[in-house]
Amino acid sequence: MNTLAATELPGPPATRFHTIHWFDEIDSTNRYLLDAAQAGARSGLVAVADAQRAGRGRMGRVWLAPPGASLLVSVLLRPQVPIDQWPMLVAPAGLAAVKTVTTLCDLPARLKWPNDVVVADKKLAGLLAESNHDVVVVGMGLNIDWPELPADIAESATAVSLAGGRVQPRRIVLDSWLRNFEAWLRVVEREPLNTAWLRHAQRSVSATLGRRVRVEMTDSDYEGLAYDLTGDGHLVVRGDSGELRTFATGDIVHLRAIS
């Protein structure tokens, strides 16, 4: 287990997130919590870092941010839902991020399938869920106060500060996200086999549905209309000849809006 020193803080009241370990720097908040779980850490432990040396995104990508510019956070969950429902736990985290950014930062955030939060089609946050035995760790990197973005991502990414939003201290953003995440998790736990409400919520804030998209996979690409979400959160795309294809994974490129 990672033994780096952390500042220990209380989580927001009336949530399962009881303790926050806040690091100046760490390799990965997700990795820290996966190691902590093996050492017996309770569900609800939160890890935050000012900077990560090996922050991870989807598809094995690295998430890098200047120290203090982003909220880099992971939460440890020991889910009280059937194991086949675990993959859907990242959806409440994304919905919580959208609500936090919309209400706290005054930005019209949306969800880009599968796990990104975007503003005006630029990536504001990314989420990643990893599981090991009886635990799930959900991590998020949310860009808050960047003076500028590197040239190689400036066309595809943004931050609250750069999008004209209201910049808030990371602790305030963190507490808001955790409270919103808690609210969604309680609904999941109350109705673990009913995903209709979850998909309805995702559809209502989707930046992907109704758009012409390209699904980029390791061996091929596929273009069509992002048509719907299945009950388990997979993306249904209607091809130009009318056929429907369902994708569980893949990178999405938004091509243009549908008039």
Rosetta blueprint (number, residue, H / E / L):
1 M L
2 N L
3 T L
4 L L
5 A L
6 A L
7 T E
8 E E
9 L E
10 P E
11 G L
12 P L
13 P L
14 A L
15 T L
16 R L
17 F L
18 H L
19 T E
20 I E
21 H E
22 W E
23 F E
24 D E
25 E E
26 I E
27 D L
28 S L
29 T H
30 N H
31 R H
32 Y H
33 L H
34 L H
35 D H
36 A H
37 A H
38 Q H
39 A L
40 G L
41 A L
42 R L
43 S L
44 G L
45 L E
46 V E
47 A E
48 V E
49 A E
50 D E
51 A E
52 Q E
53 R L
54 A L
55 G E
56 R E
57 G L
58 R H
59 M H
60 G H
61 R L
62 V E
63 W E
64 L L
65 A L
66 P L
67 P L
68 G L
69 A L
70 S E
71 L E
72 L E
73 V E
74 S E
75 V E
76 L E
77 L E
78 R L
79 P L
80 Q L
81 V L
82 P L
83 I H
84 D H
85 Q H
86 W H
87 P H
88 M H
89 L H
90 V H
91 A H
92 P H
93 A H
94 G H
95 L H
96 A H
97 A H
98 V H
99 K H
100 T H
101 V H
102 T H
103 T H
104 L H
105 C L
106 D L
107 L L
108 P L
109 A L
110 R E
111 L E
112 K E
113 W L
114 P L
115 N L
116 D E
117 V E
118 V E
119 V E
120 A L
121 D L
122 K E
123 K E
124 L E
125 A E
126 G E
127 L E
128 L E
129 A E
130 E E
131 S E
132 N E
133 H L
134 D L
135 V E
136 V E
137 V E
138 V E
139 G E
140 M E
141 G E
142 L E
143 N E
144 I L
145 D L
146 W L
147 P L
148 E L
149 L L
150 P L
151 A L
152 D L
153 I L
154 A L
155 E L
156 S L
157 A E
158 T L
159 A L
160 V L
161 S L
162 L L
163 A L
164 G L
165 G L
166 R L
167 V L
168 Q L
169 P L
170 R H
171 R H
172 I H
173 V H
174 L H
175 D H
176 S H
177 W H
178 L H
179 R H
180 N H
181 F H
182 E H
183 A H
184 W H
185 L H
186 R H
187 V H
188 V H
189 E H
190 R H
191 E L
192 P L
193 L L
194 N L
195 T L
196 A H
197 W H
198 L H
199 R H
200 H H
201 A H
202 Q H
203 R H
204 S H
205 V L
206 S E
207 A L
208 T L
209 L L
210 G L
211 R E
212 R E
213 V E
214 R E
215 V E
216 E E
217 M L
218 T L
219 D L
220 S L
221 D E
222 Y E
223 E E
224 G E
225 L E
226 A E
227 Y E
228 D E
229 L E
230 T L
231 G L
232 D L
233 G L
234 H L
235 L E
236 V E
237 V E
238 R E
239 G L
240 D L
241 S L
242 G L
243 E L
244 L E
245 R E
246 T E
247 F E
248 A L
249 T L
250 G L
251 D E
252 I E
253 V E
254 H E
255 L E
256 R E
257 A E
258 I L
259 S L
